[in-house]
Amino acid sequence: MKTKYLPLISFIMFAIVSVSFGQQITVELKDSASLPEKEVTLGDIAYLSCSDADLLKKVHNVIIGNTPWPGNVRKIEKNIIASRLLDAGINPNEVSFGGSDFTMISVESITITGDEILQTAKEYVISKLAYSEGNEEIVVEAEKPPNDIMLPLGGGIMRIAVSQVNENKSSGRVQIVVRIYLDEKQYHKIPMYFTIRRYEDIVVASRKINRNDILAAKDIWIKRIETTNMPGITTFDRIEPLLGKRILYTIPVGKPITQNMVDDPAVIKKGEIVKILVKIGNLSILTKGVAKEDGYRGRAIKVMNLDTKKELYGEVKDDCTVKIIL
């Protein structure tokens, strides 16, 4: 009875072995693979063979993961592939591995150099600057050039947008942001810093000038200096308007002369005899007085009436007349 089953058992064993060998999957990893930005399949990174066409297709489409960012590489080892095969319902024990022990995946890319990004940002900064009249010179300096940027080849329509963090700032240190879009989706954001330096020919002190000095041509000259840190400060680009002005406080040599440093000289000196004018309706009264302080045209001054010895305040009208303020 036992001998009757031997041929049948031998046939079944032969059939199993034949199927097993017939469906053997061979995976030969490539040393490296450069791919478009995509989801990576086993067929992208290995040479595959299998006698079963459907099984071969299934193995080919096993998802391994995503391509790395442009400029980076991703290492895929055999144990990762075995795990992905198992996830796909394929027994890794039925797979014969060959070739490299791992493969290095990179993405096909194009490069935008740091110099190109820098030039684009610098042109934007220059286009936003307002030049004052005269001989102003503006220098735009980048603090640090950006690194090269790699984008996936065929990743979409590229657009570069540049903006300034503080749009109202036009001198000193400014922050610029460069954004790179692919098909209107932001792909990179690059912060950059520029220094905007301004230079002008302005009037400066040629020597130390003391408080209350009256400016003369020998006291000042025109010199080109950096005015970056003088926003909103009124300077002078000609000497003539300053001649005869009174200095309000001591100015060291080389310091720019600004509007808040000078004033018109006194037209009435303390102790001088002045005419005191009093107006009441159509009635005008004129008497003599003495200035109790220096007086400047259009400003109030304290005077004393010489007849009554009473001190009054009036407006300086000219170099000898004070109109009493009632």
Disulfide bonds with the S-S distance in Angstrom:
none
